[in-house]
Amino acid sequence: MYFWFQAMFEIITSEASYLKSLNVLVDVFLMSPEFSSEHSDRCVITRAERHVLFSNIGAVRDTSET
């Protein structure tokens, strides 16, 4: 029984860490003017590159949060 709890603890803490990383990705990078095409004078990537990097991140974060 102990190993089951240990495995569950590992899964939960890993998922929490992953969600924290996803939140950093969204809050720091996705929302930064350097990665937003709306701020074209400061943007360092193209719209297509932004789509490749961040296209499903909202759905991934929502799934991880759930």
N, CA, C and O atoms as a GROMACS GRO file, in nm:
protein
  264
    1MET      N    1   0.082  -0.120   0.000
    1MET     CA    2   0.000   0.000   0.000
    1MET      C    3   0.087   0.127   0.000
    1MET      O    4   0.051   0.227  -0.061
    2TYR      N    5   0.200   0.122   0.068
    2TYR     CA    6   0.288   0.238   0.076
    2TYR      C    7   0.336   0.280  -0.063
    2TYR      O    8   0.342   0.399  -0.093
    3PHE      N    9   0.371   0.182  -0.146
    3PHE     CA   10   0.421   0.214  -0.280
    3PHE      C   11   0.315   0.282  -0.365
    3PHE      O   12   0.346   0.367  -0.448
    4TRP      N   13   0.189   0.244  -0.345
    4TRP     CA   14   0.079   0.307  -0.417
    4TRP      C   15   0.070   0.455  -0.381
    4TRP      O   16   0.057   0.540  -0.469
    5PHE      N   17   0.078   0.486  -0.251
    5PHE     CA   18   0.073   0.626  -0.208
    5PHE      C   19   0.194   0.702  -0.257
    5PHE      O   20   0.184   0.819  -0.296
    6GLN      N   21   0.308   0.638  -0.256
    6GLN     CA   22   0.430   0.702  -0.305
    6GLN      C   23   0.417   0.732  -0.454
    6GLN      O   24   0.457   0.840  -0.499
    7ALA      N   25   0.363   0.640  -0.531
    7ALA     CA   26   0.343   0.661  -0.675
    7ALA      C   27   0.243   0.773  -0.700
    7ALA      O   28   0.265   0.857  -0.787
    8MET      N   29   0.134   0.774  -0.626
    8MET     CA   30   0.034   0.881  -0.642
    8MET      C   31   0.093   1.016  -0.606
    8MET      O   32   0.068   1.115  -0.675
    9PHE      N   33   0.172   1.022  -0.500
    9PHE     CA   34   0.238   1.146  -0.460
    9PHE      C   35   0.329   1.196  -0.572
    9PHE      O   36   0.330   1.315  -0.603
   10GLU      N   37   0.404   1.106  -0.632
   10GLU     CA   38   0.494   1.142  -0.742
   10GLU      C   39   0.417   1.196  -0.862
   10GLU      O   40   0.457   1.295  -0.922
   11ILE      N   41   0.308   1.132  -0.896
   11ILE     CA   42   0.225   1.177  -1.009
   11ILE      C   43   0.168   1.315  -0.981
   11ILE      O   44   0.172   1.403  -1.068
   12ILE      N   45   0.115   1.336  -0.863
   12ILE     CA   46   0.053   1.464  -0.828
   12ILE      C   47   0.156   1.576  -0.824
   12ILE      O   48   0.131   1.684  -0.876
   13THR      N   49   0.271   1.551  -0.762
   13THR     CA   50   0.373   1.657  -0.755
   13THR      C   51   0.432   1.686  -0.893
   13THR      O   52   0.464   1.801  -0.923
   14SER      N   53   0.446   1.584  -0.976
   14SER     CA   54   0.496   1.607  -1.112
   14SER      C   55   0.398   1.690  -1.192
   14SER      O   56   0.438   1.782  -1.264
   15GLU      N   57   0.270   1.659  -1.181
   15GLU     CA   58   0.168   1.736  -1.253
   15GLU      C   59   0.162   1.880  -1.203
   15GLU      O   60   0.144   1.973  -1.282
   16ALA      N   61   0.176   1.900  -1.072
   16ALA     CA   62   0.176   2.035  -1.017
   16ALA      C   63   0.295   2.115  -1.069
   16ALA      O   64   0.282   2.233  -1.100
   17SER      N   65   0.410   2.052  -1.078
   17SER     CA   66   0.528   2.118  -1.132
   17SER      C   67   0.510   2.153  -1.279
   17SER      O   68   0.549   2.261  -1.324
   18TYR      N   69   0.451   2.060  -1.354
   18TYR     CA   70   0.425   2.084  -1.496
   18TYR      C   71   0.328   2.200  -1.514
   18TYR      O   72   0.348   2.284  -1.602
   19LEU      N   73   0.223   2.205  -1.434
   19LEU     CA   74   0.126   2.314  -1.442
   19LEU      C   75   0.192   2.447  -1.408
   19LEU      O   76   0.164   2.548  -1.472
   20LYS      N   77   0.278   2.447  -1.310
   20LYS     CA   78   0.350   2.570  -1.274
   20LYS      C   79   0.436   2.617  -1.393
   20LYS      O   80   0.441   2.737  -1.422
   21SER      N   81   0.501   2.524  -1.461
   21SER     CA   82   0.582   2.559  -1.579
   21SER      C   83   0.495   2.611  -1.692
   21SER      O   84   0.533   2.706  -1.761
   22LEU      N   85   0.380   2.551  -1.712
   22LEU     CA   86   0.287   2.600  -1.814
   22LEU      C   87   0.241   2.741  -1.783
   22LEU      O   88   0.230   2.824  -1.873
   23ASN      N   89   0.213   2.769  -1.657
   23ASN     CA   90   0.171   2.904  -1.617
   23ASN      C   91   0.282   3.005  -1.642
   23ASN      O   92   0.254   3.117  -1.686
   24VAL      N   93   0.405   2.968  -1.616
   24VAL     CA   94   0.519   3.057  -1.646
   24VAL      C   95   0.527   3.080  -1.797
   24VAL      O   96   0.548   3.193  -1.842
   25LEU      N   97   0.512   2.975  -1.874
   25LEU     CA   98   0.516   2.987  -2.020
   25LEU      C   99   0.411   3.087  -2.068
   25LEU      O  100   0.440   3.174  -2.150
   26VAL      N  101   0.289   3.075  -2.018
   26VAL     CA  102   0.181   3.165  -2.060
   26VAL      C  103   0.203   3.305  -2.005
   26VAL      O  104   0.199   3.402  -2.081
   27ASP      N  105   0.225   3.318  -1.876
   27ASP     CA  106   0.232   3.449  -1.810
   27ASP      C  107   0.355   3.530  -1.849
   27ASP      O  108   0.347   3.652  -1.863
   28VAL      N  109   0.467   3.463  -1.865
   28VAL     CA  110   0.592   3.535  -1.892
   28VAL      C  111   0.619   3.547  -2.042
   28VAL      O  112   0.652   3.655  -2.092
   29PHE      N  113   0.606   3.436  -2.114
   29PHE     CA  114   0.645   3.438  -2.254
   29PHE      C  115   0.530   3.472  -2.349
   29PHE      O  116   0.542   3.564  -2.430
   30LEU      N  117   0.420   3.399  -2.339
   30LEU     CA  118   0.309   3.423  -2.432
   30LEU      C  119   0.256   3.566  -2.421
   30LEU      O  120   0.218   3.626  -2.522
   31MET      N  121   0.252   3.620  -2.301
   31MET     CA  122   0.196   3.754  -2.280
   31MET      C  123   0.299   3.866  -2.299
   31MET      O  124   0.263   3.984  -2.290
   32SER      N  125   0.424   3.832  -2.325
   32SER     CA  126   0.525   3.936  -2.340
   32SER      C  127   0.513   4.006  -2.475
   32SER      O  128   0.478   3.942  -2.574
   33PRO      N  129   0.542   4.134  -2.480
   33PRO     CA  130   0.535   4.208  -2.606
   33PRO      C  131   0.632   4.155  -2.711
   33PRO      O  132   0.607   4.168  -2.831
   34GLU      N  133   0.741   4.094  -2.666
   34GLU     CA  134   0.841   4.042  -2.760
   34GLU      C  135   0.788   3.922  -2.840
   34GLU      O  136   0.843   3.888  -2.945
   35PHE      N  137   0.683   3.857  -2.790
   35PHE     CA  138   0.626   3.742  -2.860
   35PHE      C  139   0.484   3.768  -2.908
   35PHE      O  140   0.413   3.675  -2.945
   36SER      N  141   0.443   3.893  -2.909
   36SER     CA  142   0.307   3.926  -2.949
   36SER      C  143   0.308   4.008  -3.077
   36SER      O  144   0.374   4.112  -3.084
   37SER      N  145   0.237   3.961  -3.176
   37SER     CA  146   0.234   4.031  -3.303
   37SER      C  147   0.160   4.164  -3.293
   37SER      O  148   0.171   4.248  -3.383
   38GLU      N  149   0.084   4.184  -3.186
   38GLU     CA  150   0.014   4.310  -3.167
   38GLU      C  151   0.111   4.424  -3.136
   38GLU      O  152   0.078   4.541  -3.153
   39HIS      N  153   0.229   4.389  -3.090
   39HIS     CA  154   0.334   4.486  -3.062
   39HIS      C  155   0.446   4.468  -3.165
   39HIS      O  156   0.558   4.432  -3.130
   40SER      N  157   0.414   4.493  -3.290
   40SER     CA  158   0.505   4.459  -3.400
   40SER      C  159   0.642   4.526  -3.389
   40SER      O  160   0.740   4.473  -3.440
   41ASP      N  161   0.648   4.640  -3.324
   41ASP     CA  162   0.777   4.707  -3.313
   41ASP      C  163   0.871   4.637  -3.214
   41ASP      O  164   0.992   4.656  -3.220
   42ARG      N  165   0.815   4.556  -3.123
   42ARG     CA  166   0.898   4.486  -3.026
   42ARG      C  167   0.900   4.335  -3.049
   42ARG      O  168   0.976   4.264  -2.984
   43CYS      N  169   0.820   4.286  -3.140
   43CYS     CA  170   0.806   4.142  -3.162
   43CYS      C  171   0.931   4.084  -3.227
   43CYS      O  172   0.984   4.140  -3.323
   44VAL      N  173   0.978   3.970  -3.175
   44VAL     CA  174   1.100   3.908  -3.226
   44VAL      C  175   1.073   3.781  -3.306
   44VAL      O  176   1.167   3.720  -3.359
   45ILE      N  177   0.946   3.740  -3.315
   45ILE     CA  178   0.911   3.621  -3.393
   45ILE      C  179   0.795   3.654  -3.485
   45ILE      O  180   0.721   3.750  -3.463
   46THR      N  181   0.780   3.574  -3.589
   46THR     CA  182   0.670   3.596  -3.682
   46THR      C  183   0.541   3.538  -3.624
   46THR      O  184   0.543   3.462  -3.527
   47ARG      N  185   0.431   3.574  -3.684
   47ARG     CA  186   0.300   3.521  -3.643
   47ARG      C  187   0.297   3.369  -3.656
   47ARG      O  188   0.243   3.300  -3.570
   48ALA      N  189   0.356   3.317  -3.765
   48ALA     CA  190   0.360   3.171  -3.786
   48ALA      C  191   0.443   3.102  -3.678
   48ALA      O  192   0.404   2.996  -3.628
   49GLU      N  193   0.556   3.161  -3.643
   49GLU     CA  194   0.640   3.104  -3.536
   49GLU      C  195   0.567   3.106  -3.402
   49GLU      O  196   0.576   3.011  -3.324
   50ARG      N  197   0.496   3.213  -3.376
   50ARG     CA  198   0.418   3.223  -3.252
   50ARG      C  199   0.312   3.115  -3.247
   50ARG      O  200   0.288   3.055  -3.142
   51HIS      N  201   0.248   3.091  -3.360
   51HIS     CA  202   0.145   2.987  -3.367
   51HIS      C  203   0.207   2.850  -3.340
   51HIS      O  204   0.149   2.770  -3.266
   52VAL      N  205   0.322   2.822  -3.398
   52VAL     CA  206   0.389   2.694  -3.377
   52VAL      C  207   0.426   2.676  -3.229
   52VAL      O  208   0.409   2.568  -3.173
   53LEU      N  209   0.476   2.781  -3.169
   53LEU     CA  210   0.520   2.771  -3.029
   53LEU      C  211   0.405   2.763  -2.929
   53LEU      O  212   0.414   2.688  -2.831
   54PHE      N  213   0.299   2.838  -2.952
   54PHE     CA  214   0.197   2.855  -2.849
   54PHE      C  215   0.056   2.810  -2.888
   54PHE      O  216  -0.038   2.836  -2.813
   55SER      N  217   0.038   2.746  -3.003
   55SER     CA  218  -0.096   2.723  -3.056
   55SER      C  219  -0.190   2.648  -2.963
   55SER      O  220  -0.307   2.685  -2.953
   56ASN      N  221  -0.144   2.545  -2.896
   56ASN     CA  222  -0.233   2.464  -2.812
   56ASN      C  223  -0.209   2.483  -2.662
   56ASN      O  224  -0.261   2.407  -2.581
   57ILE      N  225  -0.133   2.582  -2.626
   57ILE     CA  226  -0.092   2.595  -2.486
   57ILE      C  227  -0.211   2.618  -2.392
   57ILE      O  228  -0.209   2.572  -2.278
   58GLY      N  229  -0.312   2.688  -2.438
   58GLY     CA  230  -0.431   2.709  -2.354
   58GLY      C  231  -0.503   2.579  -2.323
   58GLY      O  232  -0.541   2.555  -2.209
   59ALA      N  233  -0.521   2.496  -2.423
   59ALA     CA  234  -0.587   2.367  -2.404
   59ALA      C  235  -0.502   2.274  -2.318
   59ALA      O  236  -0.554   2.202  -2.233
   60VAL      N  237  -0.372   2.276  -2.339
   60VAL     CA  238  -0.283   2.193  -2.259
   60VAL      C  239  -0.287   2.236  -2.112
   60VAL      O  240  -0.294   2.151  -2.023
   61ARG      N  241  -0.284   2.366  -2.089
   61ARG     CA  242  -0.289   2.416  -1.951
   61ARG      C  243  -0.423   2.384  -1.886
   61ARG      O  244  -0.428   2.345  -1.769
   62ASP      N  245  -0.532   2.401  -1.961
   62ASP     CA  246  -0.665   2.368  -1.906
   62ASP      C  247  -0.675   2.221  -1.869
   62ASP      O  248  -0.730   2.186  -1.764
   63THR      N  249  -0.622   2.135  -1.954
   63THR     CA  250  -0.624   1.991  -1.926
   63THR      C  251  -0.540   1.959  -1.804
   63THR      O  252  -0.581   1.879  -1.719
   64SER      N  253  -0.424   2.020  -1.795
   64SER     CA  254  -0.337   1.996  -1.679
   64SER      C  255  -0.402   2.048  -1.550
   64SER      O  256  -0.391   1.985  -1.445
   65GLU      N  257  -0.468   2.160  -1.560
   65GLU     CA  258  -0.536   2.219  -1.444
   65GLU      C  259  -0.648   2.126  -1.394
   65GLU      O  260  -0.669   2.112  -1.273
   66THR      N  261  -0.718   2.065  -1.487
   66THR     CA  262  -0.827   1.976  -1.452
   66THR      C  263  -0.773   1.852  -1.386
   66THR      O  264  -0.850   1.764  -1.348
   0.00000   0.00000   0.00000
